[in-house]
């Protein structure tokens, strides 16, 4: 079947200083100097309508502007589906939906996805199952239910994946675009996608060592380097709890460590 064709879709914005730092300090050099090494991988940055991009001419071919202005809800979901619709015109086997503070080891990503089924795939890191109450009263993970409580909920439990790294096969992307009017635009995008796909496709969870490291500082990453050397990680979610100002520094550190840039 050959190596998979992959498009990484980065949900981006320029509304906060940290977003700008992640964009110019990491994603611009990543797209310019790293992605060309991997012929099977493309990266597309997705912004809301009207976003200023004239200073990003060096990566203009990697930018998609949605049809709606920037907003958290419903803007992220709208521009995500807008981008999916545009990218269905391009050849790909898998689409990886992610955000600005996610780091990818592309060699491992290609190797890992070459083992995945190429239809009806919805893969990533599961967030705690939600209930209908979460959607009515606001989503909060502070009151997670026990496994026994969730078992009793049965069909009422909503299973979805973290938007930090959602891997979708092409047919699933097409189904989301075709059914875009059926999505919930009054809730956060990863939950809306999960609600629509739950029960319709294979919901598979990436193994933690393959998919996710939570980094709070450079010292955390030094400790993680031994793990990185032993396990085929393909995605590192960089999340500095409390002030997020350190995330761009961590991303640039990873860029030097993994790719020598």
Secondary structure, DSSP 8 states (H G I E B T S, - for coil): --S--EEEEEE---SSHHHHHHIIIIIHHIIIIIGGG-TTEEEEEEE-TT---GGGGGGGGGEEE-SS---TTTHHHHHHHHHHHHHTTS--SEEEEEETTEEE-HHHHHHHHTTS-SSSEEEEEE---B-HHHHHH---STT---HHHHHHHGGG-B--EEEEEEEEEHHHHHHHHHTGGGS-TTS-HHHHHHHHHTTTSEEEE--HHHH---B-SHHHHHHHHHHHHHS---EEEB--SS--TTHHHHHHHHHHHHH--
